[in-house]
């Protein structure tokens, strides 16, 4: 059987790489992680004329020198997996900067094809490029494309398929000046003589990495042959000292200058047939004069947030109610058809009421993700980071911290795990640590079902305004905690912020749908696997052991009438007795005993034993709070074919709940310990489990103090 060709997509961030990947593979893609690291790996299949080609989307990177994890992952994939071809996506409107990565691919001897992307943007800026001339000068195929509308896609893949079946070109050799060239020749001789890492990399490329002080190559070299590595480093030290004495510069800087000089010489040879008007103000610049204005910019940003929440909550009401009716119908059908017993309890209370409570909010989550995808694909999220840099620096954070916050749920609906991983772009270890410890305060997608449930139950008239207020609270809280950490346990000087602002683009509807579905599917998958497993486990903890009859009567007599049921008091004495018995059984269970034991303390924040059970489950995953409340209020009443409606109605009608209780729970949920997966990620990214433990203990203590203060002050004021 013929092996499927492997083609890797590489390029700078914001060059349209992911857009091209989506255009080539659509929804037929697999998402995982690269072996040994937590950087996302996307693979898909492109099919044409019966030929299947495996497409791998590499992390966006500016260089192949190992300054960041993305660069290490990209380089390791290229040298270890050896794809048949790399398609280098080059932003035609920023040709000189993007070709820097291209030159490094050629120096490594990678089989290459260039996708000259965003040709429409280049044309709009008055730039015209001779693709054939560029191809002949670089010695690799060059295909003009506009990935966002699929233009040039077929031509690109036909060219790539042909290029993948031909022999690659020898590694590119650039002159780096007399001093460095002599040093490179000396190192090459040493490397070839001892076959030093040459089974993986070209000899000249190894010498360049030593000159660039590439940490990963230095470590590999020490492991391969310490003596040879030391001799090569002596050559590096000698030429570095000479360059510093004669030019005042380091080898890394000279290498970068020479590469850009090589690129400039290529461009000067007729590649640009029309150059941009330097006095012309591009569309993106015109828009930025308003959207990133010192005063107007933040106001517009707040309006965008509020508008997103307004549209999300208003237009998701009907589909959410449909989902509620669907799960209520499923629950009623199961109650009516199943005989009394533990199997009925498991299916109705453990699975349908548990997982159904989470899946009910899928329409709301989907609409939120769709709105975020628009902001992301249009280029607006990068502007947010630019505007908020000044604010973040006051609190001891870096402008790049903004993106970690946004990914974690700064607009509501993200995930703390990739948010924590996004802190890898921060160079300062102190700023990075402060960011990854506070990013989980954002309103991730796992918290959204809790917020949606409580807002629907107690603050239905002002849903968008309330959600907007919660977003502000999460940002303010995260920044204040970051400042506290930066002046106490994580002291250090701030670092300057420089970032690229990509041009504004009209999002492609297909791309928006793909991004929305990817994120929504992850949510649904989590509900069908992790949440289902935890819901069943918590159902078992809430169902066993069963109380003996004598103890059942004793406990029932101790319960106050107002607290006997999670639902409204019933007129029927028999129904009231059955619900009291159900509550007795729940209190006697393992989970009930834990929740009741914690109630003495949690009452200060307005939390009863049922809420305590749900919050304990939330340590595993925040969505479990909703599923556990659904199970607890289902088990706490008699299960029959006539069920009492959505969970939001049960809570709003329960004697133990009031708006102040819901508000206290919202604040606690926002700030208490991250989910267990995020804690593991924090420990791995920080390099120590002590920071994972710190995030659990510190966050929970802070959340409880805030919830208690809010509930007690509110109670004193009569709320």
C-alpha positions in Angstrom: 0.0 0.0 0.0 1.4 3.4 -1.0 2.3 5.6 2.0 0.4 8.9 2.3 2.6 11.9 1.7 3.1 14.1 4.7 3.1 17.9 4.1 3.7 20.3 7.0 2.3 23.8 7.1 4.7 26.4 8.7 4.9 30.1 8.9 4.9 33.2 11.0 1.9 33.9 13.3 -0.9 35.8 11.5 0.4 34.7 8.1 -2.9 32.8 7.4 -1.4 29.3 8.2 -4.4 28.1 10.2 -6.8 29.6 7.6 -5.1 27.6 4.9 -5.1 24.4 7.0 -8.9 24.8 7.5 -9.4 25.4 3.8 -7.5 22.3 2.9 -8.8 19.9 5.6 -12.2 21.4 6.6 -13.6 19.6 9.7 -11.7 16.4 8.8 -8.9 17.0 11.3 -7.5 15.4 14.5 -6.4 17.6 17.4 -3.8 16.3 20.0 -0.5 17.3 21.5 3.0 16.9 20.3 4.8 14.0 22.1 6.2 15.1 25.5 4.8 18.7 25.3 1.4 20.4 25.6 1.5 22.5 22.4 -1.6 21.7 20.3 -1.0 19.5 17.3 -3.5 19.5 14.3 -3.5 17.0 11.6 -5.9 16.6 8.7 -6.4 15.0 5.3 -6.5 16.7 1.9 -8.0 14.6 -0.9 -7.6 15.3 -4.6 -8.2 13.0 -7.5 -8.2 9.9 -5.3 -4.9 10.9 -3.6 -4.8 11.4 0.1 -2.2 13.8 1.6 -1.7 14.1 5.4 -1.5 17.8 6.4 0.2 18.8 9.7 -0.3 22.3 11.0 2.9 23.3 12.9 2.9 26.1 15.6 3.4 29.6 14.3 7.0 30.8 14.7 9.3 33.5 13.5 12.5 31.5 13.7 14.0 28.0 14.0 16.3 29.0 16.9 15.0 27.5 20.1 13.9 30.7 21.9 10.4 29.4 22.6 8.6 26.0 22.8 6.8 26.6 19.5 10.2 27.0 17.7 11.5 23.8 19.4 8.4 21.8 18.5 8.5 23.0 14.8 12.2 22.2 14.5 11.9 18.8 16.2 9.0 17.8 13.9 11.0 18.7 10.8 14.2 16.9 11.8 12.6 13.9 13.5 9.4 13.3 11.4 11.0 14.4 8.1 7.9 15.4 6.2 7.9 15.0 2.4 7.5 18.7 2.1 7.0 21.9 4.1 4.7 24.6 2.7 6.0 27.9 4.1 3.1 30.3 4.3 4.5 33.8 3.6 2.6 37.0 4.2 3.0 38.8 0.9 2.2 42.2 2.5 5.2 41.7 4.9 7.6 39.8 2.6 10.9 40.8 4.0 10.1 39.8 7.6 8.4 36.5 6.6 11.3 35.4 4.4 13.5 35.3 7.4 11.9 31.9 8.4 12.1 30.8 4.8 15.9 31.3 4.7 16.2 29.2 7.8 14.2 26.4 6.3 16.6 26.5 3.3 19.7 26.5 5.5 18.4 23.4 7.2 17.9 21.7 3.8 14.1 21.2 4.2 12.1 20.3 1.0 10.2 23.5 0.6 7.3 25.1 -1.3 6.2 28.7 -0.6 2.6 29.8 -0.4 2.7 33.5 -1.1 -0.4 34.3 0.9 -2.6 37.4 1.5 -2.0 38.6 -2.0 -5.2 40.7 -1.7 -3.8 42.5 1.3 -0.6 43.2 -0.5 -2.4 44.5 -3.5 -4.5 46.8 -1.3 -1.2 48.2 0.1 0.1 48.9 -3.4 2.5 45.9 -3.4 3.0 43.7 -6.5 5.3 40.6 -6.4 6.8 38.6 -9.2 6.3 35.1 -7.9 8.3 33.4 -10.7 11.3 35.7 -10.1 11.2 34.9 -6.3 11.0 31.2 -7.1 14.0 31.3 -9.4 16.1 33.3 -6.9 15.2 31.0 -4.0 15.2 27.8 -6.0 11.9 26.6 -4.7 8.3 26.7 -6.0 6.3 29.8 -5.2 2.4 29.9 -5.5 0.3 33.0 -4.9 -2.7 32.4 -2.6 -5.5 34.0 -0.7 -6.2 31.4 1.9 -9.3 33.0 3.4 -11.3 32.6 0.2 -9.5 29.5 -1.0 -7.8 31.2 -4.0 -4.8 29.3 -5.3 -5.5 26.3 -3.0 -5.7 23.7 -5.8 -2.6 25.1 -7.7 -0.7 25.1 -4.4 -1.4 21.5 -3.6 -0.7 20.4 -7.2 2.7 22.1 -7.0 3.4 20.7 -3.5 2.5 17.2 -4.6 5.0 17.4 -7.5 7.7 19.0 -5.3 7.2 16.3 -2.6 8.1 13.6 -5.1 11.3 15.2 -6.3 14.7 15.3 -4.6 15.3 18.2 -2.2 17.9 20.9 -2.8 21.2 21.0 -0.8 21.2 23.3 2.3 21.6 27.0 1.5 25.0 28.6 2.3 25.0 32.3 3.2 28.2 34.3 3.9 28.1 35.8 7.4 31.3 37.9 7.0 34.9 36.9 7.0 35.2 36.4 10.8 32.1 34.2 11.2 32.8 32.3 7.9 36.3 31.3 9.1 34.8 30.2 12.5 32.0 28.2 10.7 34.6 26.4 8.5 36.7 25.5 11.5 33.6 24.2 13.4 32.3 22.3 10.3 35.6 20.5 10.1 35.4 19.4 13.7 31.8 18.4 13.4 32.3 16.3 10.2 35.5 14.6 11.5 33.6 13.3 14.6 30.2 12.9 12.9 28.9 15.2 15.7 25.1 15.3 15.5 25.3 14.9 11.7 22.9 12.0 11.7 20.2 14.6 12.5 21.4 18.0 11.3 23.6 19.4 8.5 27.2 20.3 9.8 27.1 23.9 8.8 23.7 24.3 10.5 25.0 22.9 13.8 27.8 25.4 13.7 25.3 28.2 13.2 23.2 27.0 16.2 26.3 27.0 18.4 27.1 30.6 17.3 23.4 31.5 18.0 23.8 29.9 21.5 20.9 27.6 20.8 20.2 26.0 24.2 18.6 22.8 22.8 21.5 22.1 20.4 24.1 22.8 23.2 22.4 20.3 25.5 22.3 17.7 22.7 25.9 18.3 21.9 26.9 17.8 25.5 25.1 14.5 25.6 26.5 13.4 22.2 30.2 14.2 22.8 31.2 16.6 25.6 34.8 17.0 24.4 33.8 18.0 20.8 31.2 20.3 22.2 33.7 22.1 24.4 36.1 22.5 21.5 33.3 24.0 19.3 32.3 26.3 22.2 35.9 27.5 22.5 35.8 28.6 18.8 32.5 30.4 19.5 33.9 32.2 22.5 37.0 33.2 20.6 35.1 34.7 17.6 32.5 36.3 20.0 35.2 38.1 21.9 36.8 39.3 18.6 33.5 40.5 17.3 32.7 42.4 20.5 36.1 44.0 20.5 35.9 45.0 16.8 32.2 45.6 16.1 30.5 45.8 19.5 28.1 43.0 18.5 27.4 39.3 19.1 27.4 36.5 16.6 23.5 36.2 16.9 23.0 39.8 15.8 25.4 39.6 12.9 23.8 36.3 11.7 20.4 38.0 11.8 21.7 41.1 10.0 23.3 39.0 7.2 20.2 36.9 6.7 18.1 40.1 6.3 20.8 41.4 4.0 20.5 38.3 1.9 16.7 38.7 1.8 17.1 42.4 0.8 19.4 41.5 -2.1 16.7 39.0 -3.4 13.9 41.6 -3.1 16.1 44.2 -4.9 16.5 41.9 -8.0 13.0 42.6 -9.4 10.9 40.6 -6.9 8.8 43.7 -6.0 7.5 45.0 -9.3 5.5 47.6 -7.4 6.5 49.0 -4.1 4.1 50.4 -1.4 3.5 54.2 -1.2 5.2 55.1 2.1 2.8 58.0 2.7 -0.3 55.9 2.2 -2.5 55.1 5.3 -3.7 51.5 5.1 -7.2 50.5 6.0 -6.0 48.8 9.2 -4.2 52.0 10.3 -7.3 54.1 9.7 -9.4 51.7 11.8 -6.7 51.6 14.5 -6.8 55.4 14.8 -10.3 54.9 16.3 -10.2 51.4 17.9 -6.9 51.8 19.7 -7.4 55.4 20.7 -6.4 56.2 24.3 -9.9 57.2 25.3 -12.3 55.8 22.6 -10.5 52.4 22.3 -11.3 51.1 25.8 -14.9 52.4 25.6 -15.4 50.7 22.3 -13.9 47.5 23.8 -16.4 47.6 26.7 -19.2 48.1 24.2 -18.1 45.2 22.1 -18.0 43.0 25.3 -21.5 44.1 26.3 -22.9 43.6 22.8 -21.4 40.1 22.7 -23.1 39.1 26.0 -26.4 40.8 25.0 -26.6 38.9 21.7 -25.5 35.7 23.3 -28.0 35.7 26.1 -30.9 37.1 24.0 -30.5 34.8 21.0 -29.7 31.7 23.0 -32.8 31.8 25.2 -35.0 29.8 22.8 -32.5 27.0 21.9 -31.6 26.7 25.6 -35.3 26.3 26.5 -35.6 23.7 23.7 -32.7 21.8 25.3 -34.3 22.0 28.7 -37.5 20.6 27.3 -35.6 17.9 25.5 -33.8 16.6 28.7 -37.0 17.1 30.7 -38.8 14.9 28.2 -36.0 12.3 28.2 -36.1 12.3 32.0 -39.9 11.9 32.2 -39.8 9.1 29.6 -37.1 7.3 31.7 -39.0 7.8 34.9 -42.2 6.5 33.4 -40.6 3.4 31.8 -38.1 2.3 34.4 -39.1 0.3 37.5 -38.3 1.8 41.0 -34.7 1.0 42.1 -31.1 2.0 41.9 -30.9 1.7 38.1 -33.7 4.2 37.7 -32.0 6.5 40.1 -28.6 6.2 38.3 -30.1 6.9 34.9 -32.5 9.7 35.9 -30.6 11.5 38.7 -27.0 10.5 37.9 -26.9 10.7 34.1 -29.9 12.7 32.7 -30.1 15.3 35.4 -26.3 15.4 35.9 -25.0 15.6 32.3 -28.2 17.1 30.9 -27.7 20.1 33.2 -24.4 20.8 31.5 -25.5 20.0 27.9 -28.5 22.3 28.2 -26.2 25.3 27.8 -24.6 24.1 24.6 -26.5 26.7 22.4 -25.3 29.5 24.7 -21.7 28.2 24.7 -21.8 27.8 20.9 -23.0 31.4 20.4 -20.3 32.7 22.8 -17.6 30.8 20.9 -18.9 32.1 17.6 -18.6 35.7 18.8 -15.1 35.1 20.1 -14.1 33.6 16.8 -15.3 36.7 15.0 -13.1 38.9 17.2 -10.2 36.5 16.9 -10.3 36.1 13.1 -10.9 39.8 12.4 -7.7 40.7 14.2 -9.3 42.6 17.1 -8.1 40.5 20.0 -4.5 41.5 19.2 -5.6 45.2 19.5 -7.0 44.4 23.0 -3.5 43.2 24.1 -2.0 46.4 22.6 -4.5 48.7 24.5 -4.3 46.9 27.8 -0.5 46.8 28.0 -0.3 50.1 29.8 -2.9 48.9 32.4 -1.2 45.6 32.8 2.2 47.1 33.4 0.8 49.0 36.5 -0.1 45.6 38.0 3.3 44.1 37.3 2.3 42.1 34.2 3.3 42.1 30.6 1.2 43.1 27.5 1.5 39.5 26.3 -0.3 38.5 29.5 -3.5 39.9 28.0 -3.7 37.0 25.4 -3.2 34.4 28.2 -6.2 36.1 30.0 -8.3 36.2 26.9 -7.6 32.6 26.0 -8.4 31.6 29.6 -11.9 33.2 29.3 -11.3 36.9 29.5 -14.4 37.4 27.3 -16.0 34.3 28.8 -15.9 30.9 27.1 -12.2 30.1 26.9 -10.2 27.5 28.8 -7.5 28.0 31.5 -5.3 25.1 30.2 -4.3 26.7 26.9 -4.4 30.1 28.7 -1.7 28.9 31.1 0.3 27.4 28.2 0.1 30.7 26.4 2.3 32.2 29.0 5.3 30.6 27.3 5.5 33.7 25.1 6.5 35.7 28.1 10.3 36.1 28.4 10.4 37.2 32.1 9.9 34.1 34.5 8.4 36.4 37.1 5.8 37.9 34.8 5.1 34.5 33.4 4.5 33.0 36.9 2.2 35.8 38.0 0.2 35.4 34.7 -0.2 31.7 34.9 -1.3 31.9 38.5 -4.0 34.5 37.8 -5.2 33.4 34.4 -7.6 30.8 35.9 -9.6 33.7 37.5 -11.0 34.3 34.0 -14.5 33.1 33.2 -13.7 29.9 31.2 -16.2 27.9 29.3 -16.5 25.5 32.3 -17.8 28.3 34.5 -20.3 29.5 31.9 -22.9 26.9 32.7 -22.8 27.8 36.4 -23.1 31.5 35.6 -25.9 30.9 33.0 -27.8 28.7 35.5 -27.7 31.2 38.4 -28.3 34.2 36.2 -31.3 32.5 34.6 -32.7 31.6 38.1 -32.2 34.9 39.9 -31.1 37.7 37.6 -33.1 37.0 34.4 -34.1 40.6 33.7 -30.5 41.9 33.3 -28.6 38.9 31.9 -26.2 40.7 29.6 -25.4 43.4 32.1 -24.8 40.9 34.8 -22.5 38.8 32.7 -20.6 41.9 31.7 -20.2 42.8 35.4 -18.9 39.4 36.2 -16.3 39.8 33.4 -15.1 43.1 34.9 -14.9 41.5 38.4 -12.8 38.6 37.1 -10.4 41.0 35.3 -10.1 43.4 38.3 -9.7 40.5 40.7 -7.0 38.9 38.6 -5.0 42.2 38.2 -5.2 43.0 42.0 -4.0 39.5 42.9 -1.2 39.7 40.3 -0.1 43.0 41.9 -0.2 41.4 45.3 2.0 38.5 44.1 4.4 40.8 42.2 5.1 42.9 45.4 5.4 39.8 47.7 6.3 36.3 46.5 7.1 37.1 42.9 9.1 40.2 42.9 11.0 41.4 39.7 11.4 44.1 37.2 8.9 44.5 34.3 10.0 43.9 30.7 9.1 46.0 27.7 6.2 44.9 25.4 6.5 44.6 21.6 3.9 42.8 19.5 2.7 42.5 15.9 -0.7 43.9 15.0 -2.1 41.8 12.1 -4.2 43.6 9.5 -8.0 43.6 10.0 -9.7 40.9 7.9 -13.3 40.0 7.1 -13.7 36.6 8.8 -14.7 33.8 6.5 -18.0 32.2 7.5 -16.7 28.7 7.0 -13.7 29.4 9.1 -15.9 30.8 11.9 -18.1 27.7 11.8 -15.0 25.4 12.0 -13.5 27.3 15.0 -16.9 27.4 16.8 -17.6 23.7 16.2 -14.0 22.7 17.3 -14.5 24.5 20.7 -18.1 23.4 21.1 -17.2 19.8 20.3 -14.5 19.8 23.0 -17.2 21.0 25.5 -19.6 18.3 24.4 -16.9 15.7 24.5 -15.9 16.7 28.0 -19.6 16.4 29.1 -19.9 13.0 27.6 -16.7 11.6 29.1 -15.1 13.5 32.1 -18.4 15.0 33.3 -20.3 11.8 32.8 -17.7 9.8 34.8 -17.6 12.3 37.6 -21.4 12.6 37.7 -21.7 8.8 38.1 -19.1 8.8 40.8 -20.8 11.6 42.7 -24.2 9.9 42.2 -22.8 6.8 43.9 -21.4 9.0 46.7 -24.8 10.6 47.1 -26.7 7.3 47.0 -24.7 5.1 49.4 -24.8 4.0 52.1 -28.6 3.8 52.5 -30.0 4.8 55.9 -31.7 2.1 58.1 -35.4 2.8 58.9 -34.7 3.7 62.6 -32.1 6.2 61.6 -34.3 7.6 58.8 -37.0 8.5 61.3 -34.5 10.1 63.7 -32.9 12.3 61.0 -36.3 13.2 59.5 -37.4 14.6 62.9 -34.2 16.7 63.1 -34.8 18.4 59.8 -36.6 21.8 59.8 -39.7 21.9 57.7 -38.4 24.7 55.5 -35.3 22.8 54.6 -36.8 19.4 53.9 -37.0 19.7 50.2 -35.2 21.5 47.4 -38.5 22.2 45.8 -41.5 24.2 46.9 -43.4 22.7 49.9 -46.2 20.4 48.6 -49.8 20.3 49.7 -49.9 16.5 49.5 -48.8 15.0 52.8 -47.7 11.7 51.1 -45.6 13.6 48.6 -44.1 15.7 51.4 -43.2 12.5 53.3 -41.6 10.9 50.2 -39.5 14.0 49.6 -38.4 14.1 53.2 -37.3 10.5 53.0 -35.3 11.2 49.8 -33.6 14.1 51.5 -32.8 11.9 54.6 -31.2 9.3 52.2 -29.1 12.0 50.5 -28.0 13.4 53.9 -27.0 9.9 55.1 -24.8 9.3 52.0 -21.0 9.8 51.9 -21.4 13.0 50.0 -24.2 14.2 52.2 -22.2 13.6 55.3 -19.2 15.6 53.8 -21.5 18.4 52.7 -23.2 18.5 56.1 -19.9 18.5 58.0 -18.7 21.5 56.0 -22.0 23.3 56.4 -20.9 24.8 59.8 -18.3 26.9 58.0 -19.8 27.3 54.6 -23.0 28.8 56.1 -20.9 32.0 56.6 -21.0 32.3 52.8 -24.6 31.2 52.4 -23.8 27.7 51.2 -25.8 24.7 52.4 -24.7 21.0 52.3 -26.0 20.5 48.7 -23.9 23.4 47.4 -20.9 22.0 49.3 -21.2 18.7 47.5 -21.4 20.5 44.1 -18.3 22.7 44.9 -16.3 19.6 45.9 -17.0 18.1 42.5 -16.0 21.4 40.9 -12.4 20.8 42.0 -12.3 18.1 39.2 -14.1 20.2 36.6 -16.2 23.3 37.0 -19.1 22.0 34.9 -19.6 19.4 37.5 -21.0 22.0 39.9 -24.1 22.2 37.6 -24.3 18.5 37.0 -24.0 17.8 40.8 -26.6 20.3 41.7 -28.9 18.7 39.2 -28.2 15.2 40.7 -28.5 16.5 44.3 -31.8 18.2 43.8 -33.1 15.2 41.9 -32.0 12.7 44.6 -33.3 15.1 47.3 -36.9 14.6 46.0 -39.0 11.7 45.0 -38.3 10.6 41.4 -41.5 10.1 39.4 -42.9 10.7 36.0 -44.1 14.2 37.0 -40.8 16.1 37.3 -40.5 19.6 38.6 -39.0 21.4 35.6 -35.5 22.9 34.8 -32.9 23.1 37.5 -33.0 27.0 37.4 -36.7 26.8 38.5 -35.9 24.3 41.3 -33.2 26.7 42.7 -35.3 29.8 42.4 -38.2 28.1 44.3 -36.0 26.5 46.9 -36.3 27.8 50.5 -32.5 27.8 50.9 -31.8 30.0 47.9 -32.0 33.8 47.4 -30.3 36.2 45.0 -27.6 36.9 47.6 -26.8 33.2 47.9 -26.5 33.0 44.1 -24.2 36.1 44.0 -22.0 34.6 46.8 -21.7 31.3 44.8 -20.9 33.2 41.6 -18.0 35.0 43.3 -16.7 31.8 45.0 -16.9 29.9 41.7 -15.0 32.6 39.8 -12.1 32.6 42.2 -11.7 29.2 43.8 -9.2 26.5 42.9 -8.7 25.8 39.2 -9.9 22.5 37.8 -7.5 19.6 38.4 -6.2 19.6 34.8 -5.3 23.3 35.1 -3.5 22.6 38.4 -1.4 20.0 36.7 -0.7 22.4 33.8 0.3 25.1 36.3 2.7 22.7 38.0 4.3 21.6 34.7 4.6 25.2 33.3 6.0 26.6 36.6 8.4 23.7 37.0 7.2 22.8 40.5 4.2 21.2 42.2 4.4 23.8 44.9 2.8 26.4 42.6 0.1 24.0 41.6 -0.7 23.5 45.4 -0.4 27.2 45.9 -3.0 27.9 43.3 -5.5 25.5 44.9 -5.0 26.7 48.5 -4.6 30.4 47.9 -7.4 30.7 45.3 -9.9 28.7 47.5 -9.0 30.8 50.6 -9.4 34.0 48.6 -12.7 32.9 47.1 -14.1 31.9 50.5 -13.1 35.2 52.1 -14.7 37.2 49.3 -17.9 35.1 49.4 -18.2 35.4 53.2 -17.7 39.2 53.1 -20.3 39.6 50.3 -22.9 37.4 52.0 -22.4 38.8 55.5 -22.5 42.4 54.3 -25.5 41.7 52.0 -27.3 40.1 54.9 -26.7 43.0 57.2 -28.1 45.3 54.5 -31.2 43.2 54.3 -30.7 41.5 50.9 
